[in-house]
Amino acid sequence: MTGARNPGIRAVLWDFGGVFSSSPFDAFTAYEQSHGLPPDFLRRVNTVNPDGNAWARLERGEISAATFDAAFETESGALGHRVPGGDVARLLFGEIRPAMVAALKACKAVFKTACITNNFGDLGPAVVSPARAAQWREVVGLFDAVFESSKVGIRKPEPAIYRLACERLGVEPHEAVYLDDLGINLKPARALGMITIKVGDPAVAIAELAGVTGLTL
């Protein structure tokens, strides 16, 4: 159902983890507490050489999951605590948020939709349970197009991945809305001309999306 639809919007683009699922950072915090790690340690590992570390190379599809497992353990060990990369990968797949999925379906009925996600390939059983993997795949299947860093070889916040998404959808950046839970990923989208929405509280983000698009969500 629509209200006063915004005629200037033609597409709504979304991040996945932390938007359609519970925040991985909450899972990071729980892991750190249960393993006696300093607060925000896992995030700190990924701030060292952010464009060339194990995480970045995995998301661009440059290394395998097995190589990442060992490389992340080495990088975290250099900061004082060895953490297997596989442990961190399993923390990414949180619970699906039904309200956000409902918002996507409402947007899809009116606008073009796409997902822009930094990921590392298929959701194998070593990473996530079959039931959780099925939930994620069901939501991914709703989008008109999906741009995965591990497949296109570009990762957020590189501007090229946002431009690619707009080109494939046949829209200009200023005709698109983009939702993400990380400010660093919203900044380049906004610089290209997109309307951006930061997802913290899902209800707040959905209300903001409704206001921007004119849809009743």
Protein Blocks (a to p, Z undefined) as FASTA:
>chain_A
ZZdddfkbcbdcddfehplpccfklmmmmmmmmnopaehklmmmmmgokllmmklmmmno
pacfklmmmmmmmmmmmnopacdfklmmmmmmccddfklmmmmmmmmmmmccddddddeb
jadfklpcfklmmmmmmmmmmpmbdcdfklnopacfbfklmmmmmmmnopafklpccddf
bfklmmmmmmnopacdddfbfklmmmmmmmmnopaZZ
